[in-house]
Amino acid sequence: MNTPSDEQIGAYIGAAGKAAWQVPDLPDNTPLRDIKSVGIIGAGTMGGGIAMNFATAGIPVTIVETTQEALDRGLKVVRGNYQRSSDKGRFPQDEVEARMNRFDGKLELAALADCDLVIEAVFEDMELKRKIFTELDRVMKPGAILATNTSALNIDEIAAMTKRPEDVIGLHFFSPANVMKLLEIVRAKHTADDVVATSMDLAAKINKIAALVGVCPGFVGNRILFARQKQANKLLQKGLMPWDVDAALNAFGFKMGPFQMSDLAGLDIGWSKGAKTENPIRDALCEMDRRGQKTQAGFYDYDESRRPIPSDVVAGVIKDITGAEANQMSQEEIIEICIYPMINEAVKILEENKAQRPSDIDVVWLNGYGWPADKGGPMFYGDMVGAQAVLDVMEKLGAEDPEFAPAELLRDLAKNGGKFTEIDTGGLKV
């Protein structure tokens, strides 16, 4: 393994962060749309957190919910977040009131008519989003930017519900949105240049780190995450326990492994009672009301301080479903099985021209998913271990499941001794 110095790693991360702001095919003289007011649809965890970014930056926010109860609850959470920051001395009490005074809560979409930008932040249901954008197209003023916070759905399909697809863009914030720095800006097929330019400029104004990406399932960050999670799930089918997998990823440098992360997010995301999905272990745990930290039980048991504790119940469920005998695997092998598919998926993203450059992928994972800084990001780490090592593992995983077949570009890199960080496929193309 090639082990770069701290100085080399720091220099790379710094350069990657600067490069992410550069959009080569965007003319320097692209005009910006004036964003003086913002509308947010949804006052839940994501909507409220997104709204805080704009209120903090001095931009008035109209936030819309379906019921007064939900609206009041959401604004109470926002106030609580601001109050805790004030109590810690980050800003005076009068600033709490100033920020809250920038909020205007409403119960109908028509209240957003005069906003310059509206961001939809409802749950991940395509039909609901199609309905919302049909209505937004009707009520929003000409020239308003219509954005969705979807983390994985097809934005081209959402934009098609409007007569102004050029005004539609993805603004994918990360939870908690008032804290996490990353903003994936998703350029759809018809998104206008000035909408892209305005979104990049606005990201800087609200103190985010922007990465411009293209439309594909999960975009850049979640698409790569899905590859890791699928391999982690496969390890359970082979008789490993969730805490074995998590311990290996913790040793790699992630503060949370795949199953710790699942418990935090909630196992019931995308699940409903009686559902049979491609993840039967998760389904069984949800049916037992083991839905993660919120129920004090998921893949782990949790004590009052939310400390994860390996669960005999879960071990029994896994054995009953898989029939697999308890298995031991080295942390090094677990890391390769979980991490190398991420690198391979990143290469496929570049092959499909859904990212501008390899370093943008590293920016996404460093700032949105807790990738350990000493390993620079998936592309940088790929160069540390070498393309041949990644290819060798992907050949084995691809033989088990064609979804994980090595990218053709990975084969080329291994053959020619190329570097992941130097891949150039022509940038982002919609």
NUPA-167916 format. One record per residue: x, y, z of N, C-alpha, C in turn; residue in one letter. Coordinates in steps of 0.001 Angstrom, whole numbers, plus 500000, padded with zeros to 6 digits. Each point is the difference from the previous one (the first is absolute). Layout:
N
XYZXYZXYZA/...
This chain:
430
500840498800500000499160501200500000500875501250500000M/499657500932499149500658501306499989499450500849501142N/500871500487500865499569500788501149500492501434499871T/499152500921499579500410501399499846500185500681501352P/500720501087500017500222500761501221498761500811500348S/499937500458501239498895500866500428499934501250499137D/501174500516499640500046501206499164499409499735498617E/500321498856499418499463499644498685498483499820500055Q/499520499351501053498563499792500151499288501340500163I/500547500853500863499396501309500230499968500844498744G/501084499964499228500065500765498754498955499504499012A/499835498685499918499004499436499084498592500418500396Y/499677499880501275498656500341500470499713501482499754I/500992500842500257499827501425499763499760500309498531G/500777499390499130499844500216498559498673499451499500A/499581498854500548498725499402499603498837500911500363A/500066500585501198498949500909500438499876501221499116G/501141500547499564499984501158499105499480499629498612K/500421498854499496499607499572498656498499499762499894A/499367499540501095498579499669499967499133501199499632A/500484501208500256499237501207499698500099500387498517W/500908499385499292500219500350498598499115499159499090Q/499218500671499154499125499331499038500488500369498601V/500806499150499374500674500367498752499074500443498873P/498816499374499871499138500339498871499024501124500313D/500201500674501142499138501111500382500712501312499671L/499495500784499067500674501245499636500221500914501200P/501150500666500037500342500876501120499007501147500173D/499381500399498905499076501131500057498543499572500196N/499790498763500452498638499529500238499329500863501057T/498853500595499720499332500844500996499439499175501147P/499830500637501140499415499349501163498584500509500224L/499120499088500408498662500417500383500040500540501425R/499205501012500254499979500654501310499137499186500973D/500613499507501052499282499196500995499830500825501271I/498838500633500129499709500832501169499066499315500989K/499318498953499551499100499267500890499959498543499571S/499846499107500979500039498563499750498771499341500607V/499425499047499282498906499192500514500461498577500245G/499555499393501083500326498620500341498699499232500158I/499866498873499343498819499152500133500347498842500925I/499431500017501181500291498994501007500765500595501163G/499467499839501220500646500539501195500536498901500902A/500237498821499406500569498901500761501493500186500223G/500681498888500303501428500056500302500793500652498875T/499757499562498762500746500554498871499550501412499670M/498686500201499865499496501317499623500401501086500980G/499836499708501287500378500975501018501487500299499981G/500815498950499850501450500188499948500439500797498784G/499383499716498836500303500753498790499634501466500173I/498816500238500545499535501371500203500952500800500881A/500574499346501007500914500692500912501197500587499268M/500487499318498969501148500510499259499726501383499419N/498796500178499479499663501263499365499692501087501027F/499260499641501049499706500976501052501281500480500663A/500943499081500204501285500353500591500768500976499107T/499846499834498688500686500866499042499248501308499757A/498902500226500717499260501249499886498928500017498925G/499658498831499457499014499913498920498644499575500568I/498934500759499771498676499632500498499533498653499431P/499333499220500846499560498661499629498501499842500264V/499276499546498996498615499576500187500000498479500012T/499532499413501088500013498549500140498563499489500041I/499714498988499197498630499519499818499861498574500529V/498946499772500755499642498658500459498533499736499703E/499593498745500206498622499623499696499056500238501163T/500533500043501245499177500248501185500676501007500899T/499196500701500798500553500968500936500854499303501041Q/499578498806500408500757499240500994501408499695499505E/500102499521498755501312499676499435500857501253499837A/499367501092499600500714501260499832500544500498501331L/499143499992501020500419500460501329501130499135500546D/499880498688499789501017499072500486501344500266499315R/499956500220498687501221500257499254500685501290500417G/499215501073500177500574501283500404500517499951501436L/499378499171500828500490499818501366501383499353499999K/500192499009499124501305499349499884501054500997499521V/499649500827499015500921501015499489500408500955501117V/499018500495500741500300500912501105500910499318501022R/499706498745500300500823499264500956501437499872499543G/500194499762498704501362499910499464500749501321500151N/499311501085499656500621501317500141500279500322501469Y/499044499652500862500153500322501419501195499269500602Q/500182498726499638501140499244500520501322500623499561R/500053500477498761501209500662499523500262501288500777S/498933500751500263500137501232500770500462499704501424S/499418498949500599500364499627501367501471499610500103D/500558499515498879501416499623499983500911501184499692K/499389501203499843500773501199499790500389500300498569G/499388499287499038500363500205498598499434501296499438R/498886500459500530499441501295499631499028500434501090F/499723501323500132499150500492501092498529499620499814P/499212500159501069498590499642499982499215500791498965Q/500338501266499827499248500793499020500188499482498574D/501098499281499749500204499393498687499036498825499788E/499683499287501078498996498930499904498682500585499488V/499596501101500612498732500626499606500074500562498590E/501140500560499634500159500554498648499849498909498949A/500608498838500263499911498895499044498587499437499937R/499355499840501152498639499477500004499027500961499319M/500277501287500075499139500986499352500077499942498473N/501003499283499495500105499829498540499127498854499493R/499352499273500920499126498899499631498546500460499904F/499317499477498979498569500231499856499356498646499701D/499234499481500929499388498692499831498651500080499311G/499774499115499028498755499990499241499513498567499794K/498721499895499567499390498688499814499580499736498561L/500399500855499091499646499763498596501160500409499082E/500155499236498914501090500252499064499887501365499332L/498789500509499877499801501297499357500752501114500711A/500309499787501298500734501002500774501431500180499509A/500459499067499146501364500057499487500107500752498676L/498896500524499514499922500541498643501064501031499678A/500369500817500976500943501080499738501440499669500386D/500272498763500449501358499614500376500884499879498755C/501277500310500167500949499901498894500532498582499818D/499964499243501087500450498611499996499082499219500930L/499578498815499552499241499112500870500693498640500004V/500107499396501196500630498692500146498984499034500588I/499713498945499270499098498953500496500793499044500870E/499518499762501232500694499122500941499011499051500673A/499151499350499209499068499008500533500641498623499876V/499315498957500500500594498675499976500101499458498572F/500846498978499847500371499486498688498892499170499357E/499070500675499404498906499359499287499822500730498673D/500268499331498895499988500667498705498641500601499669M/498924499283500290498682500521499665499701501291500752E/500406500040501267499798501214500784500817501155499419L/501242499736499637500847501044499437499472500470498646K/499508499086499182499400500379498713498811500923500215R/499191499669500996498829500818500315500417501398500450K/501003500071500871500468501281500522500545500871498871I/500803499427499113500588500799498936498975500426498951F/498972499209499816498895500429499133499350501249500570T/499799500008501321499392501146500661500958501197500026E/501283499744500250500973501092500004500066500683498636L/499932499217498954500020500557498657498847500971499796D/498882499700500644498807500832499874500099501282500811R/500577499924501216499924501145500915501241500880500012V/501196499441499653501227500775500143500132501041498903M/500615501128500358500186501084499039501020499594498935K/499960500610498821500999499728498965501404500307500518P/500952499163499654501386500217500401500382499433501347G/499023499485500742500315499370501282500713498669499758A/500933499654500878500692498716499928499205498979500807I/499721498859499378499243498928500644500970498865500307L/500268499754501279501006499024500403499388498865500800A/500585498826499864499610498855500810501180499540500834T/499712499574501211501021499476500896500105498483499913N/499390499388498989500062498548499895501438499507500089T/500164498835500648501329499427500159500307498930498968S/499007499630499183500240498900499069499074499983498787A/498843500671500055498999499876498937500402500774498748L/499372499627498881500335500563498692499466501421499861N/500902500965499987499596501403499941499466500366498617I/500451499315498961499433500245498668498509499680499979D/499623498942500691498587499624500085499209501043500787E/500595500512501061499342501047500784499847501266499166I/501070500387499301499973501217499181498973499915498888A/499743498783499512499054499801498899498572500346500395A/499726500145501289498664500377500463499758501496499865M/501013500736499574499883501448499851500124500401498533T/499572501217499709500194500568498670501292500810499936K/500809499909501068501255500753500075501118499131500583R/500306498891499341501038499107500530501358500676500112P/500195501087499256501265500735500096500200500634501375E/498893500180500755500068500623501327500164498972501123D/500042498717499661500001498933501008501425499477500225V/500340499802501277501319499511500382499876499186501284I/500968499135500249500068499279501264500930500708500962G/499537500240501215500834500526501081499920498986501133L/500943499059500002499977498895500944500831500349501227H/499308500424501056500636500274501276500171498695500777F/500920500016500951500283498826500809499581500249501445F/499514498964500648499438500125501343501076499870501085S/499954500850501053499107501161500159500423501168499107P/499023500505499244500289500951498933500553501326500493A/499723500333501254500538501247500553501433499838500485N/500517498773499974501358499726500476500913499502498878V/499521499010499238500842499371498980500367500990498900M/501264499955499599500536500993499063499676499702498537K/499831498746499649499884499636498598498636500362499413L/500025500486498761498784500190499220500251499429498610L/499332498886499679500040499471498644499028500804499143E/500530500681499003499174500753499063499842499129498760I/498772499615499702499745499013498957499458500692498752V/500820499984498967499603500626498742499187499015499169R/498756500349499731499134499150499204500203500283498509A/499310499249499174500197500067498549499769501397499435K/498984500708500534499634501292499422500349501185500894H/500682499777501122500313501083500930500812501096499318T/499532501233500117500650501133499346501333500340500668A/500915500562499212501310500395500516499875500952501185D/499099500980499897499913500988501075499421499399501275D/499210498920499884499504499305501188501144499268500691V/500883499377499217501182499343500559500901501030500671V/500291501087499301500887501031500529499440500608501279A/498694500260500012499364500582501183500056499036501174T/499790498717499735500026498996501062501392499872500597S/501034500021499162501381499938500495500312501234500842M/499587501158499536500229501245500732499269499995501338D/498775499491499985499204499957501222500594499031501009L/500558498892499515500657499043500895501099500677500803A/500782500839499331501068500730500695499423500976501020A/498905500665499642499387500990500897499458499359501274K/499541498755499916499471499327501186501053499079500627I/501259500193499602501143499343500630500015498492499790N/499644499575498780500065498590499654501178499731499078K/500387498726499903500978499541499029499212499322498884I/500068500551498806499172499527498894500752499011499129A/499252499021499489500518499090498985498909499846498947A/500312500339498763499037499903498906500042498592499412L/498839499343499958499925498615499532498836499859499021V/499908498821499376498952499740499032498923499076500537G/498954499820499216498860499174500398500308498525499756V/499976499219501072500077498551499961499496499513501354C/499593498744500127499438499533501275500953500203501174P/499613500859500950500844500283501151501035501082499771G/500059500541498758500998501017499635501403499452500285F/500897500793500598501352499496500237500111499351501380V/499667500751501041500220499522501358499221498744500335G/498684500028499836499172498861500376500183498811499074N/500287500263498738500254498887499082501190499179500483R/501044500661500418501180499309500520499681499347501345I/499213500686500822499592499443501293499201498719499818L/499099499978499017499186498813499745500881498792499678F/501078500239499243500909498899499661500632499423501265A/500422500859500901500583499534501259498989499232500827R/498777500550500093498981499367500831499614498617499473Q/499937499859498685499663498694499418501049498962500349K/501256500386499946501054499059500358499984499694501494Q/499712501000500818499895499769501440498878499008500303A/498861500158499309498876499076500176500379498583499566N/500773499883498909500438498691499522500877499303501040K/500779500775500747500851499410501036499166499351501104L/498854500585500318499110499385500984499475498667499481L/499738499940498685499537498750499400501061498901500105Q/501255500400500168501100499041500090500351499648501439K/499200500513500961500211499618501387500741500988500873G/500334501180499437500592501033500841498905500756500735L/500350500638501093499072500789500781500165501485499680M/498954500799500174500091501433499707501157500677500717P/500242499606501250501060500660500777501390499607499494W/500118498827499355501278499644499386500303500942498828D/498969500222499167500165500866498839500271501432500436V/499214500487500950500171501370500470501375500208500624D/500471499018500765501309500128500649501105500172498965A/499895499295498878501000500119498945499962501384499365A/498795500506499725499886501329499401500401501089500987L/499747499775501311500482500928501023501530500017500015N/500599498825499879501466499903499974500564500700498768A/499255499978498895500408500708498784500018501504500219F/499101500469500884499963501429500304498630500630500010G/498951499234499616498644500525500067499523500018501459F/499406501100500421499468500070501357498807499067500178K/499284499756498888498863499084500031500113499016498841M/499790498722500300499971498992498961498622499924499356G/499816499128498999498732499935499265498777499724500868P/500133499129500981498844499632500803499765500987501141F/501066500594500515499841501110500941499272501160499320Q/500368500277498744499366501071499246498527499677499738M/499704498758499653498619499596499749499136500185501242S/500526499627501151499264500170501247499738501467500304D/500988500855499707499828501432500240498927500575499085L/500034499647498726499046500533499029498598499452500234A/499909498749500452498712499322500173499866498883498983G/499822498780500470499912498850499106498733500015499165L/498996500769500427498716499990499312499903501011498863D/501104500656499663499988500882498834499745499153498747I/498953500314499277499654499232498810499340498669500287G/499619499744501268499367498735500377498608500276500539W/499078499090499768498671500064500597499628498625500529S/499127499952500977499658498745500667499537498949498995K/500562498816500122499667498912499095500821499966498728G/500849501010499814500786500091498764501061498909499946A/500220499473498798501068499049499739500950500621498986K/501167500392500460500959500674499134501184499085499741T/501000500535499307501208499235499728500897499896501234E/499560500565501107500755499956501254499134499345501082N/499886498669499992499104499314500939500387500165501462P/501285500183500282500419500193501391499438501314500529I/500152501056499215499435501295500383498493499892500174R/499317499319499064498550499846500067499594499324501307D/500703498933500354499672499252501221500187500852501244A/501071500780500046500254500857501148498918501069500139L/499576500579498881498942501005500034498683499401500490C/499700498782499558498774499336500454500030499769501506E/501194499868500567500166499834501448500032501342500713M/499782501083499246500085501369500497501417500366500442D/500968499337499408501397500370500172500352500903498814R/499755501287500132500098500915498878501145500984500125R/500914499711500921501183500839500139500043500699501348G/500819501039500064500180500711501263498695500550500560Q/499078500401499103498747500610500457499122499040500784K/500205498674499817499253499016500786500926499278500985T/501222500521500154501037499440500882500395498580499614Q/499704499639498757500399498683499522499920499977498477A/501048499478499382500040499832498548500932498846499728G/501075500237499266501043498998499886500713499817501335F/499954501050500811500569499974501345498901500223501031Y/500283499619501248499232500498501133500633501319500439D/499189500882500593500505501296500445499618500245501445Y/500970500513500785499691500384501368499522501447500015D/499802500560501183499442501348500119500902501077499412E/501279499723499890500929500960499409500220499729498511S/499168499160499414500059499618498576501298499301499623R/500562499292500934501198499213499724499586498708499309R/500598499689498813499618498776499295500564498758500666P/499155499009500208500394498757500660499648498825499081I/500978499132499656499683498831499183498831499210500576P/499108499548499138498734499415500427499931498504499687S/499727499191501027499784498572499784498744499761499167D/499000500866500182498760499879499222500299500141498510V/500771501004499646500344500245498597500842498852499448V/500942499519500793500814498860499568499110498807499668A/498967499787500820499068498907499754499180500212498738G/499539501238499786499224500325498797500837499750498747V/501253500452500021500879499832498841500220498521499699I/500240499198501033500221498573499785498743499315499474K/498834500387500552498740499396499555499721500303498528D/500293501231499578499689500413498629501030499477499011I/501271500053500355501064499645499054500366498523500043T/499822499386501164500439498621500176501510499859500050G/500692501138499980501457499986499962500577499799501398A/501051499208500076500709499841501250500859501232500261E/500231500262501279500832501148500359501330499937499253A/500398501141499461501179500054499140500979501041500528N/501242499744499815501044500947500361500703500473498737Q/500283501278499958500689500587498866500882501119500515M/501175500148499443500901501051500468499426501371499688S/500364500979500828499542501366499742500497500498498652Q/501203499602499629500549500413498710499119499508498856E/499538498754500074499149499449498946498632500679499978E/499437500263501180498719500704500076500126501380499362I/501077500701500306500231501333499447500069499938498475I/500737499046499474500105499869498541498633499735499371E/499211499130500605498693499627499450499018501169500053I/500128500864500989499088501138500134500501501259499286C/501300500230500009500564501247499475500283499920498499I/500551498908499521500368499921498582498789500124499071Y/498825499455500348498830500242499152499607501480499924P/500299500763501044499751501437499960500871500660498940M/501258499593499957500932500544499014499545499623498593I/499604498753499830499523499519498698498751500759499551N/499082500255500925498777500739499662500337501441499632E/500958500579500693500437501359499676500557500063498578A/500747498988499611500535499948498639498867499914498979V/498968499210500311498845499899499101499291501349499870K/499925500744501093499404501341499969500775500900499038I/501317499915500055500828500790499086499838499526498560L/499903498690499811499767499457498657498702500542499402E/499007500158500845498685500474499550499921501523499957E/501098500681500352500064501463499999498974500633500945N/499844499418501186499074500526500998500709500772501111K/501303500178499866500786500853500893500980500789499139A/500391501164500485500891500844499211501420499456499947Q/500456499455501128501393499570500115500123499042501191R/501046499155500035500150499055501112500040500679501367P/500685501131500094500139500646501307498661500491500550S/499017500283499125498673500386500480499359498861500789D/500245498770499559499480498838500717500606499940501396I/501277500297500101500657500025501306499443501120500876D/499725501155499406499401501112500746498652499582500586V/499198499299499204498693499531500463500151499083501204V/500908499049499904500103499023501075500720500535501238W/500924500911499815500672500616501140499059500887500805L/499109500706499311499167501002500658498568499566500276N/499568498900499389498627499561500190499836498668500696G/501062499189500042499852498635500481501078499571500998Y/500812500929500431500977499682501026501171499160499563G/500336500045498690501175499270499545501226500505500776W/500842499103500515501143500438500810500973500856499197P/500340501160500537500829500969499277501370499440499655A/500542499097500848501338499479499723500031499047498811D/498808499713499444499941499153498812499418500753498817K/499843501307500114499796500918498890498726499914499181G/499221498952500127498814499785499175500137498707499208G/498911499462499451500055498722499282500995499970498843P/500086501088499224500919500026498864501457500075500477M/500236500836500980501340500135500554500446498686500634F/499101499354500734500326498731500627500239498920498948Y/499261500064498898500240499065498907501431500069499504G/500533501214499938501404500155499602500952499477501074D/499582500074501258500838499476501072500160498479499888M/498902499286499690500063498532499942500350499492498604V/499735500824498977500318499619498629498830499355499269G/499891500306498722498875499512499196499975498479499909A/501169499350499951500040498544499866499383499329501229Q/500293500516501188499442499426501225498478500120500011A/499495501156499561498552500202499928499393499045498976V/500647499872498843499499499127498942499940498545500459L/501005499541500697500036498606500452498785499674500868D/499664500902500911498843499781500873498699500095499210V/499900500977499099498770500181499233499749498834499036M/501061499366499513499830498808499161499276498911500791E/500380499811501256499370498990500843498555500389500326K/499774501261500390498656500437500365499081500022498775L/500559500371498848499222500016498769499587498614499556G/500832498986500280499658498618499670498822499524500846A/499883500521501234498888499659500888498731500751499629E/500157501250499539498864500862499693500396500943498863D/499390499852498820500384500821498845499882501503500236P/499174500411500967499863501420500315501342500607500420E/500889499152500528501293500465500480501143499639499054F/499682499779498757501038499755499003500924501205499899A/501280499771499787500938501126499922499650500954498857P/500123501287500261499836501000498951501092499800498953A/499668500248498742500995499849498941501182500933500218E/499704501179500490501063500964500261500915499524501130L/499450499242500953500831499412501049500988499003499391L/499521499189499071500890499052499322501123500751499278R/499638501103499347500999500791499280501048500573500949D/499535500503501140500938500572500970500973498946500499L/499467498812500305500855498920500486501008499577498933A/499570499937498759500864499577498895501112501002499738K/499640501284500089500939501048499614500667500706501176N/499689499556501209500591500639501169499501501411500239G/498759500271499597499445501343500139499517500305501409G/499689501269500223499542500450501311498522500382499957K/499287499664501071498591500355500110499811501516500012F/500884500712500681499853501449500128500290500752498706T/500533499285499010500313500641498722499043499594498888E/498928499302500333499009499606498992499376501241499383I/499942500029498695499371501108499280499099499413498906D/498703500028500245499040499467499031499202501108499315T/500437501240500213499331501107499329499064500802500871G/499962499685501304499196500785500933498530499630500020G/499206500846500624498571499772500178499254500241498696L/499171499034499621499175500144498810498573499588500333K/499039500833499584498594499699500294499298499471498770V/
